[in-house]
Amino acid sequence: MQPENVSPRGIIRPGAVVAVLALALFVAGAGALWPIMQPWLVGLSTLQLGILASFVAGMFTAVGAIPIFFLRRLSREVEDSLMGFGAGVMLAATAFELVLPAASAAEADYGSAWMAAVVVGTGIGLGGLFLLALHRFVPHEHFVTGPQSGADPQKIRRVWLFVFAIALHNLPEGLAVGVGFGGEELSDGVALAIGIGLQNIPEGLVVAVALMSLGYSRWTAFGVTLLTGLVQPLGGLIGAGAITLMEMLLPWGLAFAAGAMLFVISHEIIPESHRSGHEGKATFGVLLGFVVMLSIDLILD
């Protein structure tokens, strides 16, 4: 039996090496640009930062869709690895840029570690319950379609429900970015926006390929994928606006966004990536994504 991470000849696949090198360059680039961007970003308001950063993060969904102009489909193995990577990035971003700042802000506001734990725990629970309610009452479907032939109306309906599900979970991601700029550390919001943007790249590719598999043109698939990403600035506006109007909401908003993100990771991304028997590759993707996000966080601090 061949190990999962090697080619049939026992050599590590070139694509995996290229992907890891590209991620390393991305992290290094983020660190190099941070001193240049920081003075300009400091001059923006929380609302401006939230909207701008969530918009840029949302546009990475369209960046992820660009390869559809050069390929027709992805293997499920690749899709599951990409989704695992996205889950790892989101998990690290939730822990380092939402939960920890929420705990610090709550302890500063209430003067008690116990009270901070209660506030953060309650906020996480409320965020998860909010997403659960949306999933219960808003039609959508967890579904990544494979190559299909013909124009089966049922399959078309299912893939559009899947697209709607992607747009639905882009809302809490945008909310998290908007709220993330309410804290004292600008780098927390920037790192969170970069992490969400990274997660959006494989997500955009999967959505676009799913649409193309049903016969939609490349430009239509690209356009729809772009629209799913544009949901994030709406979430960013809501999150940054709430924190701007009521600063006392900061720990609650951060914890709420964390709960919503954790719900998306556990309820959608990880189960989807484990559905087709590629659990090992998906789990490696989670680990890689977590390490990449951790590196970005450390470089920007």
HUURCOR-V556284 format. One record per residue. N is the residue number from 1. SS is DSSP state (h for helix, s for strand, l for the rest). PHI is phi in radians with two decimals (999 if undefined). PSI is psi in degrees with one decimal (NA if undefined). Layout:
# HUURCOR-V556284
{{N SS PHI PSI} {N SS PHI PSI}}
This chain:
# HUURCOR-V556284
{{1 l 999 131.8} {2 l -1.37 138.5} {3 l -1.03 149.7} {4 l -1.13 -28.6} {5 l -1.75 16.3} {6 s -2.22 161.1} {7 l -1.37 170.3} {8 l -1.00 -23.9} {9 l -1.57 3.5} {10 l 1.52 7.1} {11 l -1.78 139.6} {12 s -1.03 135.8} {13 l -1.10 133.4} {14 h -1.01 -35.9} {15 h -1.05 -38.8} {16 h -1.17 -39.9} {17 h -1.12 -44.8} {18 h -1.07 -42.1} {19 h -1.10 -43.6} {20 h -1.15 -41.8} {21 h -1.12 -38.9} {22 h -1.11 -40.7} {23 h -1.14 -40.2} {24 h -1.09 -40.9} {25 h -1.15 -37.7} {26 h -1.09 -46.3} {27 h -1.09 -44.3} {28 h -1.11 -39.2} {29 h -1.12 -40.6} {30 h -1.07 -40.8} {31 h -1.17 -37.0} {32 h -1.24 -35.7} {33 h -1.41 -21.3} {34 h -1.00 -47.0} {35 h -1.08 -28.1} {36 h -1.33 -41.1} {37 h -1.40 -28.7} {38 h -0.98 -47.4} {39 h -1.05 -36.3} {40 h -1.24 -41.7} {41 h -1.18 -32.8} {42 h -1.05 -30.0} {43 l -1.35 -6.3} {44 l -1.61 151.7} {45 l -1.34 166.8} {46 h -1.02 -41.5} {47 h -1.13 -44.5} {48 h -1.10 -43.2} {49 h -1.09 -44.6} {50 h -1.08 -44.6} {51 h -1.21 -46.1} {52 h -1.10 -48.2} {53 h -1.16 -40.9} {54 h -1.19 -32.3} {55 h -1.16 -46.1} {56 h -1.10 -43.3} {57 h -1.07 -40.6} {58 h -1.12 -34.5} {59 h -1.18 -20.5} {60 h -1.14 -20.7} {61 h -1.07 -43.3} {62 h -1.19 -36.4} {63 h -1.04 -41.3} {64 h -1.11 -26.4} {65 h -1.43 -12.3} {66 h -0.98 -38.9} {67 h -1.04 -14.4} {68 h -1.14 -17.1} {69 h -1.36 -6.0} {70 l -2.14 -12.8} {71 l -2.42 165.5} {72 l -1.85 -33.3} {73 l -2.67 165.4} {74 l -2.08 148.1} {75 l -1.28 153.4} {76 h -1.09 -29.9} {77 h -1.04 -46.6} {78 h -1.18 -44.3} {79 h -1.00 -46.3} {80 h -1.15 -37.1} {81 h -1.14 -41.5} {82 h -1.15 -41.5} {83 h -1.16 -37.1} {84 h -1.08 -42.5} {85 h -1.03 -45.8} {86 h -1.06 -39.5} {87 h -1.12 -40.0} {88 h -1.13 -42.0} {89 h -1.08 -46.9} {90 h -1.13 -37.4} {91 h -1.11 -46.0} {92 h -1.16 -42.4} {93 h -1.08 -40.0} {94 h -1.10 -44.5} {95 h -1.20 -49.9} {96 h -1.50 -31.3} {97 h -1.85 -9.3} {98 h -2.13 -57.5} {99 h -1.17 -50.3} {100 h -1.12 -46.1} {101 h -1.09 -34.8} {102 h -1.11 -42.3} {103 h -1.12 -42.6} {104 h -1.12 -44.3} {105 h -1.15 -40.0} {106 h -1.17 -40.0} {107 h -1.17 -37.1} {108 h -1.17 -37.7} {109 h -1.30 -39.7} {110 h -1.85 -9.6} {111 l 1.20 21.5} {112 l -2.63 132.4} {113 h -1.16 -36.3} {114 h -1.11 -44.2} {115 h -1.15 -36.7} {116 h -1.07 -41.8} {117 h -1.10 -39.5} {118 h -1.14 -45.5} {119 h -1.09 -48.7} {120 h -1.16 -43.3} {121 h -1.08 -42.5} {122 h -1.15 -42.7} {123 h -1.09 -42.3} {124 h -1.08 -43.0} {125 h -1.09 -41.9} {126 h -1.14 -39.4} {127 h -1.11 -42.2} {128 h -1.14 -41.2} {129 h -1.15 -36.7} {130 h -1.09 -45.7} {131 h -1.16 -36.2} {132 h -1.09 -41.7} {133 h -1.11 -42.4} {134 h -1.05 -42.7} {135 h -1.22 -28.6} {136 h -1.32 -35.4} {137 h -1.91 -10.0} {138 l -1.88 123.6} {139 l -1.09 130.0} {140 l -2.92 176.7} {141 l -2.66 139.6} {142 l -1.48 105.0} {143 l -2.82 125.2} {144 l -2.04 111.0} {145 l -1.40 148.7} {146 l -1.63 -175.0} {147 l -1.05 131.8} {148 l -2.22 155.6} {149 l -2.05 151.3} {150 l 1.41 -172.7} {151 l -2.23 61.4} {152 l -1.11 117.1} {153 h -1.01 -35.7} {154 h -1.15 -40.8} {155 h -1.18 -38.7} {156 h -1.10 -42.7} {157 h -1.08 -42.0} {158 h -1.14 -42.3} {159 h -1.19 -32.8} {160 h -1.26 -32.0} {161 h -1.14 -36.2} {162 h -1.14 -44.1} {163 h -1.04 -41.2} {164 h -1.13 -36.3} {165 h -1.11 -39.4} {166 h -1.09 -45.4} {167 h -1.08 -36.6} {168 h -1.12 -42.3} {169 h -1.49 -6.4} {170 h -1.26 -23.5} {171 h -1.10 -52.5} {172 h -1.15 -27.3} {173 h -1.15 -44.2} {174 h -1.12 -39.8} {175 h -1.03 -43.2} {176 h -1.09 -42.4} {177 h -1.11 -44.3} {178 h -1.08 -44.9} {179 h -1.20 -32.9} {180 h -1.04 -23.1} {181 l -1.55 4.2} {182 l -1.45 -13.1} {183 l -1.41 -177.5} {184 l -1.35 -28.1} {185 l -1.68 112.4} {186 h -1.06 -34.4} {187 h -1.09 -28.3} {188 h -1.10 -46.3} {189 h -1.16 -40.2} {190 h -1.13 -45.6} {191 h -1.09 -39.6} {192 h -1.12 -43.2} {193 h -1.10 -41.2} {194 h -1.11 -42.3} {195 h -1.10 -45.2} {196 h -1.12 -39.9} {197 h -1.07 -43.3} {198 h -1.04 -43.6} {199 h -1.13 -30.8} {200 h -1.24 -22.6} {201 h -1.13 -56.3} {202 h -1.13 -32.5} {203 h -1.09 -44.3} {204 h -1.10 -38.7} {205 h -1.13 -43.4} {206 h -1.10 -43.4} {207 h -1.09 -47.2} {208 h -1.12 -42.3} {209 h -1.14 -38.0} {210 h -1.08 -40.7} {211 h -1.21 -40.8} {212 h -1.13 -31.1} {213 l -1.15 -18.5} {214 l -1.69 8.0} {215 l 1.72 1.5} {216 l -1.24 148.8} {217 l -1.19 163.0} {218 h -1.06 -40.6} {219 h -1.22 -36.9} {220 h -1.13 -44.5} {221 h -1.08 -41.2} {222 h -1.13 -43.7} {223 h -1.11 -42.7} {224 h -1.15 -40.4} {225 h -1.08 -41.1} {226 h -1.04 -41.7} {227 h -1.12 -36.5} {228 h -1.11 -34.5} {229 h -1.24 -27.4} {230 l -1.27 -6.7} {231 h -1.22 -28.3} {232 h -1.12 -41.1} {233 h -1.05 -30.9} {234 h -1.10 -46.3} {235 h -1.10 -38.6} {236 h -1.10 -40.1} {237 h -1.09 -44.7} {238 h -1.11 -47.3} {239 h -1.15 -50.3} {240 h -1.17 -36.2} {241 h -1.12 -42.2} {242 h -1.11 -42.9} {243 h -1.20 -35.4} {244 h -1.15 -41.5} {245 h -1.28 -36.4} {246 l -2.39 95.2} {247 h -1.08 -27.7} {248 h -1.15 -14.8} {249 h -1.42 -5.8} {250 h -0.93 -55.4} {251 h -1.09 -36.1} {252 h -1.16 -43.0} {253 h -1.15 -42.5} {254 h -1.09 -44.9} {255 h -1.18 -39.1} {256 h -1.07 -46.6} {257 h -1.09 -37.6} {258 h -1.10 -43.7} {259 h -1.09 -40.7} {260 h -1.12 -41.2} {261 h -1.15 -43.6} {262 h -1.08 -36.8} {263 h -1.08 -46.2} {264 h -1.07 -43.4} {265 h -1.08 -48.5} {266 h -1.39 -36.2} {267 h -1.52 -27.1} {268 h -2.07 -59.6} {269 h -1.25 -52.0} {270 h -1.13 -47.4} {271 h -1.02 -38.6} {272 h -1.13 -38.7} {273 h -1.30 -16.6} {274 l -1.78 8.2} {275 l -1.34 -27.0} {276 l -1.96 18.2} {277 l 1.51 14.9} {278 l -1.93 42.0} {279 h -1.04 -37.9} {280 h -1.08 -48.0} {281 h -1.18 -38.7} {282 h -1.12 -40.0} {283 h -1.18 -40.5} {284 h -1.06 -37.8} {285 h -1.07 -40.5} {286 h -1.05 -47.1} {287 h -1.09 -44.0} {288 h -1.11 -45.1} {289 h -1.08 -40.0} {290 h -1.11 -44.6} {291 h -1.15 -40.7} {292 h -1.07 -45.9} {293 h -1.15 -39.0} {294 h -1.06 -41.4} {295 h -1.12 -42.2} {296 h -1.08 -43.2} {297 h -1.08 -43.9} {298 h -1.19 -37.1} {299 h -1.19 -37.6} {300 h -1.41 -17.5} {301 l -1.25 NA}}
